[in-house]
C-alpha cells in the first residue's frame, strides 16, 4: 500500500514537472529502456530464480544471499533485453504490419463501395 502511494506521488510529481516545461528524470534513456524491457523481465525473472534455486537449493534468509541476488538481477535484465529485442519487437512489427494491411484493405473496400454508383 505504501509503495503504491509513493509510486503514485513520484509519477504525479514527474508529470507536473514536465507540464511546467521541465524534463523529468523518468524519461532518461536508461529508465525508458528498462520500461521497454519490463514485460520481458516480468515473464522471465521468476523462471531464472527457480532455475538457480533448483541448482543451489533453497537458501536460508540472510544478508549473505545478496551475493546471489545481484547476478540473478543482472542475468534477468540481460535475458529481458534479449527477449524484448529478439522476440517482443519482431512479433510487434509483424502484428502491426498485419494490422496495417488489414486496415488498408478495409479502407480500399470502403472506398470502392462508396465510389461505385448504384442503380
C-alpha positions in Angstrom: 0.0 0.0 0.0 2.7 2.5 1.0 4.8 1.6 -2.1 1.8 2.2 -4.3 1.2 5.6 -2.8 4.9 6.5 -3.1 5.0 5.4 -6.8 1.8 7.5 -7.5 3.4 10.5 -5.8 6.6 10.1 -7.9 4.6 9.8 -11.2 2.4 12.8 -10.3 5.4 14.9 -9.4 7.2 13.9 -12.6 4.2 14.7 -14.8 3.5 18.0 -13.2 7.2 18.9 -13.6 7.1 18.1 -17.3 3.9 20.0 -17.8 5.6 23.1 -16.4 8.3 22.7 -19.1 10.9 20.7 -17.1 12.5 17.4 -18.1 11.7 14.5 -15.8 14.3 12.1 -14.7 11.8 9.3 -15.6 12.3 9.9 -19.3 16.1 9.3 -19.3 17.3 6.8 -21.8 18.2 4.1 -19.2 14.8 4.3 -17.5 12.9 4.2 -20.8 15.0 1.2 -21.8 14.1 -0.6 -18.5 10.5 0.3 -19.1 10.7 -1.3 -22.6 12.2 -4.5 -21.1 9.8 -4.6 -18.1 7.3 -7.1 -19.7 10.1 -9.5 -20.8 11.6 -9.1 -17.3 8.2 -9.9 -15.7 7.9 -13.1 -17.9 11.5 -14.3 -17.4 12.8 -13.4 -13.9 10.9 -16.0 -11.9 12.0 -18.8 -14.2 15.6 -17.8 -13.7 15.2 -17.6 -9.9 13.6 -21.1 -9.8 16.4 -22.4 -12.1 19.0 -21.1 -9.7 17.1 -22.5 -6.7 16.9 -25.9 -8.4 20.7 -25.9 -8.8 21.8 -24.2 -5.5 18.9 -25.3 -3.3 16.8 -23.1 -1.0 18.9 -20.7 1.0 18.0 -19.5 4.5 17.2 -15.8 4.7 20.4 -13.8 5.4 22.3 -10.8 4.1 24.8 -13.1 2.6 22.2 -14.0 0.0 22.7 -10.6 -1.6 25.7 -12.1 -3.4 23.2 -14.3 -5.2 20.7 -11.6 -5.9 22.9 -9.2 -7.9 24.0 -11.8 -10.5 20.4 -13.1 -10.8 19.2 -9.5 -11.3 21.8 -8.7 -13.9 21.2 -12.0 -15.7 17.4 -11.3 -15.6 18.0 -7.9 -17.1 20.1 -9.3 -19.8 17.5 -12.0 -20.6 14.8 -9.4 -20.6 16.7 -7.2 -23.1 17.3 -10.2 -25.3 13.7 -11.3 -25.0 12.5 -7.8 -25.9 14.8 -7.3 -28.9 14.6 -10.9 -30.2 11.0 -11.8 -29.5 8.8 -8.9 -28.5 9.9 -6.4 -31.1 9.8 -8.7 -34.1 6.3 -10.0 -33.1 5.1 -6.5 -32.5 6.3 -5.5 -36.0 4.6 -8.4 -37.6 1.3 -7.7 -35.8 1.4 -4.0 -36.7 2.2 -4.9 -40.3 -0.7 -7.3 -40.5 -3.0 -4.8 -38.8 -1.9 -2.1 -41.2 -2.6 -4.4 -44.2 -6.0 -5.3 -42.9 -6.9 -1.7 -42.2 -5.7 -0.7 -45.7 -7.7 -3.5 -47.3 -10.8 -2.5 -45.4 -10.3 1.2 -46.4 -9.9 0.3 -50.0 -13.0 -1.8 -49.9 -15.0 1.0 -48.3 -13.7 3.5 -51.0 -14.6 1.1 -53.8 -18.1 0.5 -52.3 -18.8 4.3 -52.0 -17.3 5.1 -55.4 -19.4 2.5 -57.2 -22.7 4.1 -58.3 -25.8 2.1 -57.5 -28.6 1.8 -60.0 
